[in-house]
Amino acid sequence: MRVSRRFGMAVAVAALCWACKSPSEAPPPNAPPPPGGDGTPQVVVDAATRFQTINGWEAVSQAGHDESEAFPAYRNQLFDRAVDELGLDRLRVEVRSGSEQAEDFYAAKLAGRLNEEQWRQVRYATVNDNGDPFVLNERGFWFTELDNQIEKVVLPLRERLEARGRRLIISICYVAFTNQLPGSARYDHADPEEYAEFVQATLQHLSSRYGIVPDAWEMSLEPDNTREWTPAYMRRAVVAVSNRLARMNLQIPLIAPSTTSMARSLDYADALVDGGRPDLWRTLSYHRYEGVSDAVLRSIGARQQQLGIETAMLEHLSSGYAELHQDLKVGNVSSWQQFTIAYPGESGDGVYFAVDAGNASAPSVRLTAKSTYLAQYFRYVRQGAVRVGATSSDAAFDPVAFVNADGKPAVVVIASRAGAFDVRGLTDGPYEVTYTTSGTANARAGSGTVTAGGALRVQMPAAGVVTIAGS
């Protein structure tokens, strides 16, 4: 975990005022609208201009479930709030390459027979199940760590979402940080067919034990942190997995490359389409740790449109609402992740929730400061929402707009200062307005109705993020 820093946020009461205005002629598409007749900045939604479809707000399936004795005492509160307060609906469920081994090293770690350093030496090392990648020996695989995630995190979250009429997206992510291996360790998955066999073993285990067919398979976590996972190898592995899935009569979308560097994701993308894009490669994914620039992000967004696939930003511990806003508008991302749900003792970057387990019988759970802003997007923009056009006459009020699958709009505006603005282009109906500032989290400002194509006036009491959502 690379997370630290303390969380502090004062709660204050602020007012958000709005009123219906008469309709006016919409500006040309993509052109900033003029201010209103009284000089009020105008935010205009253009539902006819459509961009990407949202495919989930993601977290790593880590909640301190194997590390904290207090987990049974805080898990229900954490998972309820993850669904209702934050809006999580997608999990990255990791499976390590070292699950293909002669013995169950993760079970040994849990039992105390391996210390942390000994575990680090073996967790990515492999021992081949046999010499034939097309003859799978199930006794050569150990999925104790994967099972713990499924039973302690995935299934409880899925049950909560289903109870609310929603769906959990499950993405299985392969992890093999081979640079951490000692020189004597083996890594058999450098053969793409052996890697495809590992994918097959994992999917068969999930199906037979839990009846789970994942929604996606993430090819390799941060391949640019390994020796073996070059761009050329990534393509070979994608082709091998695609062929293996076809033999299994499965059509599971593949996510790649998930590089540490945003810029290097384009090098991998070039290799993946060399000779034609593999049909199952459906998401161009990147992280934000290195190689970050506006130009690169624009290139990723352009590649999304060129290839007709999704893009996704799937890890950056320090990212907050500003980066999310940019990834949505410029990178055209369909899914987005900061990092993990929670980890006891951590309350800064990289955790959506801070868990204080100092009192193991009565631990406390709260959204981190960054998460209160992220919730202004996650809670109101649901799976299946389509991003639509949105412009502003004043750069101080920067909008991103969506139409949810039920037809109800959701407009999220970053306000760099206090002030009023009008929102136009909304469909007729009732709306709810909420906002988060440095002093107030998820403040509810009441509800109102737009009629006859009118406008909604919003008054922000301070800089922050405000959401106008159809209700």
N, C-alpha and C positions, 0 to 999 in steps of 0.2 A: 504493500500500500504506500502510495506517495502522497498521503493526505495529512494535513495538519491545519493549524489556525483555529482561532476561537470564533464563536458565532455570537453576535450581539445585535439586537434589533429592538428599538423602542416602539411601542404601539401607541398610536395617537388617533384621534377622530378627525376626519376631514370630510368635506362635502363635495359631491360630484353633482353638478347641475346640468340639466338638459331641457330642451324644448323643441317641439316640432316646428319646422320651417317649411315654407312653400317650395315646391320643386323649381329647379332651374335647368337650363340646357346643359347637358354633360359635355365635357371637353373632349377633344379628339383622343383616341386610344393612346396610352403611354405618355401623353403630354400633361404636365402639371396643370391642375385646374386653377382658374383665377380665384382670388379671395372673394368672399361674399360681399354683398352690397354694403355691409357695415364694416368691412375690412377683416371679418373673421376668417381664419384659415379654413380651407375646405379639403376634406378627405373624400375622394370619390371612388366608389367600388364599381368595377366593370366586370360583371359576371359572365359576359360573353367572351372574355379573354381568359383562356384556361391554361393551366400549367400542370404541375405534377399532382399525383394522388397520394395522400398520406397513408403510410403503412405501419404506423405504430411509433410510440414513444418508449424507448428501450432503456433497460438497466441490466447489468450483469447479475446473475442469480446468486448473489452473495449477500447474506444478511447476518453474518456472524453465527450461522446455524451450527457450525462444527467447532467454533472457537469460544463461544460465550455460554457459560452455565446459565445465564439469565435469559437465553433465547426463548424457552417455553413461556416465560413470564411476559415477554414483550412482543412475541410474534404476531398475535392476533391484532393488537393495536397497530403494529407496523404495517401489516398487509392490508388492513382496512383503510388506513390512511394513504397508503401507496396508491390504491385504486380510487378512493373517493376524493382525497384532498389534493393529490398530485396529478393523477390521471395516467399512471403507468399502465401499459397494455401490451408490452412486448418484453421478452427476456432473452438475453444472450446466455445460453447454457453451455459452459465450457467442458470439453473432454480432452484430456491430455494424451499425447502420443504414448506415454508410459503406461497407458491402460493395456497395451499389448505387452505382456510380461510373463515370466515364469511363475511369479508369485504376486500376491496382493499387497503392494507396498503401502498403499493408502490406508488399508485396514491396520497394517503394522504401525503406521504413524498414529492413527487414532488410539490404538491400544498402548501407545507409549514405548513400543519396541524400536521405533526409529525416532531420533530427534530431528529438529528442523533442518540442520545441515545435512544429515544423512538422507533425508527426504529430498532435498534439493539436488542431490547427486544422482538420483534415480528417476525422478518424476517425468523426465522426457526421454529417458533411455528405453529402447525396445529390445525384446527378445521375440523373434519371429515365431508365429504359431506353427509354421511348417515351411517347407521349401517351395510350396506351390501357391501363388496368390489367388488362384481360382478354386482352391479347395480349402474352405474355411474350417478351422478347428476352434470351436467356441470355447474350449477349455484353455485356450491361449490368451484369453482376454479377461480383464478384471474391471468391473464398472462400479466399484463401491463409491468412488467420489461422485460420479455422475448420478448414481441412485440417490445419494444424500441430497443433491440439489433438486432432483425431481420430487422426492417425497417431502422434503422440508420447505421448499420454496415454490417450485413450479406448480404442483397440484393445488396447494392452498390458494395461490393467486388465481389460478384458472377457475377454481370453484367460486371465488368471490366475483370475478368478472361475469361468469355465466349466470350467477344469481341476479346480476344487474342487467341481463340481456346483452352482454358484451362478450368479446372473444379475446383470449390471450394468444398472441403470436409467439411461437417458440422457434428460436433460431439456434441450432447447434453449432458451436464454434470450436474448431480444432486448434489446439495450442501445442506448439513444439519449439520452445526457445532453445534450440540446439547449441547456441553459443554458451549456455550455462553448463553443458555436459563436460565431464572430465574426458581426457583424451582417449581413455580406454573404453568409453561407452559406445554401444551400438545404436544406430538409427536406421532401421530397415525401411522407413517410409520415404527414403530418397528414391526408391523405385516407385514410379507412379501407380503401377498395378498393385503393389503392396499397400500403398496409401488407399487406393480404391477399395481394397479388401477390408481395411480398417473402417472405412465409411460403412461398408456393408455390415460388418460385425456390430457397429454401434446402432445402426438403424434396426437391424433384426432384434437386438436386445431391447430397444425402446418399444418396438411393436409387440414383442412377445410378453414382456413384463408389464407394460403400462398401456398398451393399445395406442401409443403415441406415434403419429407420423409427423415429423416436424414440418414447419412452414418454410424453412430455409436451412441450408447448410453453408456456414461460413468457412471458406476453404482453408485459411491459415491466419492466425492472429499475428499481425505485424511481421510478415515474411521478411521484411528488410532488416529484421533483427536476428536472422538466421543465416547459416552458410548455404544451405541447400535450396531454399525457396527463392530462386532467381525468377525474373519475369518469364524466361523460357521454360523453366520447370513448372511454373504456375499454369501455363497453358497446357503442358503435357498432363498435369494432374487433373485439370478441369475436363479435358477430353476423356481421360481414363474413368473419372467419376461419372461423367455423363453416360458413357457406355455401360458402366456397371449398373447405374440406376435404370437404364433401359432394360437390362436383363432382369431386373427386379420388378419391372412394370411400375416404376415410380417416376413421377415428374416433380422432383423437389428442386425449387429454384436455388441457384448457387450464388453466393456473395463473394466478391473478391475485388481488390486485393487486400484491403484493410491495412494499408501500410502506415507505419509511424509517421512518415512524411507525406503531406498532402501532395507535394509535387511529384514524388515517385509513383503515386498511384496512376499517373498518366503514362509512365513508362510501362507499368504492368498492363495497363489497358491496351497500349499499342501491341504488346506481345499477345494478349488474349485475342485480338481480332486479326492477327497475322494469319492469313489463310482462311479467314471467315470467322465471324463470331459464333462460338458454341451456343446452341439454342438455350441451354439451361443456365448460362451465365446471365442473370437478370438484374444484378445490382453492382454498380461501381462504387466501392466503399473506400473511405479514407479516414485517417485520424488527423489531429491538428497539432501534433507535437513539433514538427519540423516542416520546412518548405512551404510555409503559409504565406500567401499573398493574394491580393484581389485578382491579379491576372490569372493565377493558377485556378482560383475558384471559378472565375468566368469560363476558363477552359473546361473545367469539369461540368459546369452547367451546359456548355455547348455540346460536349460529348454526350451528355444525357439525351439531348434533343436529336443529335445525329444518329445515335445507335438505337434510340427508342427503348432504353432500359431505365431503371431507377438509379438514383444516386443516394448515398447514405453517409452521414458522418457518425461513426460508431465508437468513438472514444476520444475524450480529451478532458482530463480531470479539472482543468482550470476554466473550461468554457462556461459561459453564462448566457443570459438572454440576448446580449448583443451578437455573440457568435451564432446562436441559434437563428436569430432574425436574418443574418447575412447568409447563412447556409440555406435557409428556405428560399430567399429571394434571388440569390446569385447562383448557388450551387444546385438549386432545384431538388433538394433532398426530399426523399419520401419517408425516411426514418432517421432518428437522431438519438444519440446517447451521450450522457456525461460520463458516468461510470456505475458504481454499485448502489444497490438499494440502501444499505446501511452497514456499518461496521462499528461495534461498540468501542468507545473511546475516541472515535474520529468525528469531527464536527465541521470540518472545513471543506476544501476542494475534494471532489471525487466521491462524495456520498450525498445522496438525495436527502436522507434523514440522519439526524444526529441522535444516537442512543446513549443515554447516561445509565450505565448498569452498575453504578457505584453501590446502589442498594439492589442486590440481585433479586430480591423478592418484590420490589416495586420500581422497576426501571422506568425511565421517562423517554418519550419519543417526540421529536419535533422536526419540522421541515428546516433545512438549513437556509441561510439567507439567500443564496443563489436560487434555491429550489422554489422559494416563494414567487420569484419572478417567472421561472420556467412554468409554474403551474398556470400562469395566465395564458399559456399556449396549450399545454398538455390537457387541461381539464375541458377545454371548450372546442378544440379541434380534434375530431375523432377519426378513427380508421375509416377510410373511404372518402374523407373530405377532399375536395379538389381546390387547389390554390387558384385564385382568380385575380384579375387585374386590380390594382389599387394605386392611386396617385395622391399626392398632397401638394397643396400650393405653398406650404411652409415646411422647410426641412426640419424644423423643430418637432414636427409630428410625422413620424415615419411609419406608414402602415404596411401590414401584410394581411391579405384577406382570403377567406375560404368559404366554400359552400359545403356544409356537411351532407352526408348521405341522405338525411331526412329533408334536405332542401333548405335548412335554416343557416343563414350566414353567421360567420364569426370573424370579426375584424380585430386584430391586435395592433395597437399603436404604441411605439416607443415615443414618449414625450421627454424631450431634453430640457424642458422648462415647464413651469406652471402656465396655465392659460386655457382658453376655450378654443374649440374647433367644431365644425359641423361635419357630420358624416352623411354623404349622399350616395344614392345608388342602392340602398337597402330595399329588400322586398317588404311589402306591407306586412305588419304583424307586430307582436310584442317583443321587446328586447330587454335584456338584463345587462347592466354595466357593473363591472368590478375593476379594481385597480390595486396595484402594489407600488408603494414608494419606500424610501428608506425608513420612514416612520410608521407605515401601516401595511400589513400584509393581507391580501385578499379582502379588501374592504368592499362591501356590497353597497351600491349606491341607489338601489331601488330598481324599478322597472317602468317601462312606458311603451307606447305603441306608435309605430310609423304608419301613416295613412296617406293615400293619394300620392305616393312617391315622394313624400316629404323628407326632410333632413332631420337628423338627430344632433342636437348641440350637446357637447361634452365639455365639462369644466374640470381640468386636472388641477388639484391643489398644489402639486409639486412635481418635480421630475419623477418619472417612473414608467410603468407599463400599464396600459388600460385595455380591457377587452370588452367589446360590444358584441353580444351573442344573442341570436334569436332564441326565444324561450317558448 
